[in-house]
């Protein structure tokens, strides 16, 4: 378990160190294009799964510039499938109106909408993951702040992200302490697990409070300061944003 916690911490730290080809484009342009893509893709009716599949071109193209490729992106986005399935699992049972005929096979409207819901969920997560892997979590928070999102929300998201590090490191230390006193024991009763989780949350909360007090002592005012917050969009950024937005909206209108 300690090794798993260490890998989780390393994966989070790698998000801040990722540099892709897209980083020479202003993050505001990337965020705007992603927002246009999500709005256009989610506006497609559930009865048009073929149109939704056409929007898969966007994450496929953009992931080719990243460090993991579309295969890695697909694996990471598949985590959301169980939750998406829970949303649309009853559609085939409720809506049994015939919609497609493939030979003798009749596909109901409920199965079509169920498939569309899954495609929507996966494509939405892929677009957001691409943005996070390009900008980084904190870079994305700063970008949203520069685009006008309330400081309270951006600071909250950034602090939650940092709290994940604190929680994982406290869990790692707690795991090492338990292992050194368990004499090879690997299973514990449920009552002991409840005490372990409680202790973990208390330790992580206390550590977070100390970190927050240290931040306040160094002048933290709730705002995520950015060296490039006064930078204007260049002509290259504007061309990127306009061309991609027009292409996405055109695909939605013509499909």
C-alpha positions as CSV (number, residue, x, y, z in Angstrom):
1,X,0.0,0.0,0.0
2,X,2.9,2.3,0.8
3,X,4.2,1.8,-2.8
4,X,0.7,2.7,-4.2
5,X,0.6,5.9,-2.1
6,X,4.1,6.8,-3.4
7,X,3.0,6.3,-7.0
8,X,-0.1,8.4,-6.4
9,X,2.0,11.2,-5.0
10,X,4.5,11.0,-8.0
11,X,1.6,11.1,-10.5
12,X,0.2,14.2,-8.9
13,X,3.7,15.8,-8.9
14,X,4.1,15.0,-12.6
15,X,1.1,17.1,-13.4
16,X,3.0,20.2,-12.4
17,X,6.0,19.2,-14.5
18,X,4.3,18.3,-17.8
19,X,5.4,20.3,-20.8
20,X,3.8,19.6,-24.2
21,X,3.9,21.2,-27.6
22,X,0.7,23.1,-26.8
23,X,2.3,25.1,-24.0
24,X,3.4,27.8,-26.5
25,X,-0.2,28.7,-26.8
26,X,-1.8,30.9,-24.1
27,X,-3.7,28.8,-21.7
28,X,-6.7,31.1,-22.0
29,X,-7.0,30.2,-25.7
30,X,-6.8,26.5,-24.9
31,X,-9.4,26.9,-22.2
32,X,-11.7,28.8,-24.5
33,X,-11.5,26.2,-27.3
34,X,-12.2,23.5,-24.7
35,X,-15.3,25.3,-23.5
36,X,-16.5,25.7,-27.1
37,X,-15.9,22.0,-27.7
38,X,-17.8,21.0,-24.6
39,X,-20.8,23.2,-25.3
40,X,-21.0,22.1,-28.9
41,X,-20.6,18.4,-28.1
42,X,-23.1,18.4,-25.3
43,X,-25.6,20.2,-27.4
44,X,-25.9,17.2,-29.8
45,X,-29.2,15.4,-29.2
46,X,-28.9,12.0,-27.6
47,X,-30.6,10.5,-30.6
48,X,-27.6,11.3,-32.8
49,X,-24.7,9.1,-31.6
50,X,-23.0,9.3,-35.0
51,X,-22.6,13.0,-34.6
52,X,-21.1,12.6,-31.2
53,X,-18.6,10.1,-32.5
54,X,-17.4,12.8,-35.0
55,X,-16.4,15.0,-32.0
56,X,-13.9,12.4,-30.9
57,X,-11.6,13.9,-33.5
58,X,-10.8,16.7,-31.2
59,X,-9.2,14.7,-28.3
60,X,-7.5,12.3,-30.8
61,X,-5.8,15.2,-32.5
62,X,-4.8,17.1,-29.4
63,X,-3.6,14.0,-27.5
64,X,-1.1,13.3,-30.3
65,X,0.9,16.3,-29.1
66,X,0.8,15.1,-25.5
67,X,3.1,12.8,-23.5
68,X,0.6,9.9,-23.3
69,X,-1.2,9.7,-26.6
70,X,-4.8,8.8,-27.1
71,X,-4.4,5.3,-25.7
72,X,-3.3,6.6,-22.3
73,X,-6.0,9.3,-22.4
74,X,-8.7,6.6,-23.2
75,X,-7.5,4.5,-20.3
76,X,-7.7,7.4,-17.9
77,X,-11.1,8.5,-19.1
78,X,-12.6,5.0,-18.8
79,X,-12.6,5.5,-15.1
80,X,-15.7,7.6,-15.5
81,X,-17.6,4.8,-17.3
82,X,-19.2,3.2,-14.2
83,X,-20.7,6.5,-13.1
84,X,-21.9,7.3,-16.6
85,X,-23.5,3.8,-16.9
86,X,-25.4,4.5,-13.6
87,X,-26.8,7.6,-15.2
88,X,-28.3,5.9,-18.3
89,X,-28.7,2.3,-17.2
90,X,-32.5,2.6,-17.0
91,X,-32.9,4.2,-20.5
92,X,-33.2,0.9,-22.3
93,X,-35.9,-0.3,-19.8
94,X,-37.9,2.9,-19.9
95,X,-37.8,3.9,-23.6
96,X,-38.4,0.9,-25.7
97,X,-39.6,2.7,-28.8
98,X,-37.9,1.1,-31.9
99,X,-35.5,3.5,-33.6
100,X,-32.9,1.5,-35.7
101,X,-33.3,-1.6,-37.8
102,X,-30.1,-3.6,-38.6
103,X,-31.4,-6.6,-40.5
104,X,-33.7,-8.4,-38.2
105,X,-32.2,-6.6,-35.1
106,X,-34.3,-3.8,-33.7
107,X,-32.5,-1.3,-31.5
108,X,-34.7,0.8,-29.2
109,X,-34.4,4.5,-28.6
110,X,-33.4,3.7,-25.0
111,X,-30.2,1.8,-26.1
112,X,-29.3,4.6,-28.5
113,X,-29.6,7.3,-25.8
114,X,-27.7,5.1,-23.4
115,X,-24.8,4.8,-25.8
116,X,-24.9,8.5,-26.4
117,X,-24.7,9.2,-22.7
118,X,-21.6,7.1,-22.4
119,X,-19.9,8.8,-25.4
120,X,-20.8,12.2,-24.0
121,X,-19.3,11.3,-20.6
122,X,-16.1,9.9,-22.0
123,X,-15.5,12.7,-24.5
124,X,-16.2,15.4,-21.8
125,X,-13.7,13.8,-19.4
126,X,-11.1,13.5,-22.2
127,X,-11.4,17.2,-23.1
128,X,-11.0,18.2,-19.4
129,X,-8.0,15.8,-18.9
130,X,-6.3,17.2,-22.0
131,X,-6.7,20.7,-20.6
132,X,-5.3,19.7,-17.2
133,X,-2.4,17.8,-18.6
134,X,-1.6,20.8,-20.9
135,X,-2.0,23.6,-18.3
136,X,-1.4,21.7,-15.1
137,X,-3.9,22.0,-12.2
138,X,-2.5,25.2,-10.7
139,X,-1.9,26.7,-14.2
140,X,-5.6,26.0,-15.0
141,X,-6.7,27.6,-11.8
142,X,-4.6,30.7,-12.6
143,X,-6.0,30.8,-16.2
144,X,-9.6,30.6,-14.9
145,X,-8.9,33.4,-12.5
146,X,-7.5,35.5,-15.3
147,X,-10.6,34.8,-17.4
148,X,-12.9,36.1,-14.7
149,X,-13.8,33.1,-12.5
150,X,-14.3,34.3,-8.9
151,X,-11.1,34.1,-6.8
152,X,-12.9,32.2,-4.1
153,X,-13.6,29.3,-6.5
154,X,-10.1,29.2,-8.1
155,X,-8.4,29.4,-4.7
156,X,-10.7,26.6,-3.4
157,X,-9.8,24.3,-6.3
158,X,-6.1,25.0,-5.9
159,X,-6.2,24.3,-2.1
160,X,-8.1,21.1,-2.6
161,X,-5.4,20.0,-5.1
162,X,-2.7,20.8,-2.6
163,X,-4.7,19.1,0.2
164,X,-4.5,15.9,-1.8
165,X,-0.7,15.9,-1.4
166,X,-1.1,16.5,2.4
167,X,-3.6,13.7,2.7
168,X,-1.5,11.2,0.7
169,X,1.7,12.0,2.6
170,X,0.0,11.6,5.9
171,X,-1.5,8.3,4.8
172,X,2.0,7.2,3.7
173,X,3.5,8.0,7.1
174,X,0.6,6.4,8.9
175,X,0.9,3.3,6.9
176,X,4.7,3.0,7.7
177,X,4.0,3.6,11.4
178,X,1.3,0.8,11.4
179,X,3.5,-1.6,9.4
180,X,6.4,-1.1,11.9
181,X,4.1,-2.1,14.8
182,X,2.0,-4.8,13.3
183,X,4.6,-7.6,13.2
184,X,3.7,-8.7,9.7
185,X,0.0,-8.5,10.2
186,X,-1.8,-7.4,7.0
187,X,-5.5,-7.4,8.0
188,X,-7.3,-5.5,10.8
189,X,-10.9,-5.5,12.1
190,X,-13.4,-2.9,10.9
191,X,-13.3,-1.0,14.2
192,X,-9.5,-0.5,13.9
193,X,-9.9,0.7,10.3
194,X,-12.4,3.4,11.5
195,X,-9.9,4.6,14.0
196,X,-7.2,4.7,11.4
197,X,-9.3,6.8,9.0
198,X,-10.3,9.1,11.8
199,X,-6.7,9.6,12.8
200,X,-5.7,10.2,9.2
201,X,-8.3,12.9,8.7
202,X,-7.3,14.6,12.0
203,X,-3.6,14.6,11.2
204,X,-4.2,15.8,7.6
205,X,-6.5,18.6,8.9
206,X,-4.0,19.8,11.5
207,X,-1.1,19.7,8.9
208,X,-3.3,21.7,6.5
209,X,-4.0,24.3,9.2
210,X,-0.3,24.7,9.9
211,X,0.4,25.1,6.2
212,X,-2.4,27.7,5.8
213,X,-1.1,29.7,8.8
214,X,2.4,29.7,7.2
215,X,0.8,30.9,3.9
216,X,-1.0,33.7,5.7
217,X,2.2,34.7,7.5
218,X,3.9,35.1,4.0
219,X,1.1,37.4,2.7
220,X,-1.3,35.0,1.1
221,X,-4.5,36.9,0.3
222,X,-6.5,34.2,-1.4
223,X,-5.4,35.2,-4.9
224,X,-3.3,32.9,-7.1
225,X,-0.6,35.3,-8.4
226,X,0.6,34.8,-11.9
227,X,3.7,36.3,-13.5
228,X,1.8,36.5,-16.9
229,X,-1.5,37.8,-15.6
230,X,-1.1,41.1,-17.5
231,X,0.0,39.4,-20.7
232,X,-2.3,39.9,-23.7
233,X,-3.3,37.3,-26.2
234,X,-1.0,37.3,-29.2
235,X,-2.1,37.1,-32.8
236,X,-1.0,33.5,-32.8
237,X,-3.2,32.8,-29.8
238,X,-6.2,34.6,-31.4
239,X,-5.7,32.6,-34.7
240,X,-5.6,29.3,-32.8
241,X,-8.7,30.2,-30.8
242,X,-10.7,31.5,-33.7
243,X,-9.8,28.7,-36.2
244,X,-10.5,25.9,-33.7
245,X,-13.7,27.5,-32.5
246,X,-15.0,28.0,-36.0
247,X,-14.1,24.4,-36.9
248,X,-15.9,23.0,-33.9
249,X,-19.0,25.1,-34.3
250,X,-19.0,24.4,-38.0
251,X,-18.9,20.6,-37.3
252,X,-21.9,21.1,-35.0
253,X,-23.9,23.1,-37.5
254,X,-23.2,21.0,-40.5
255,X,-23.6,17.6,-38.8
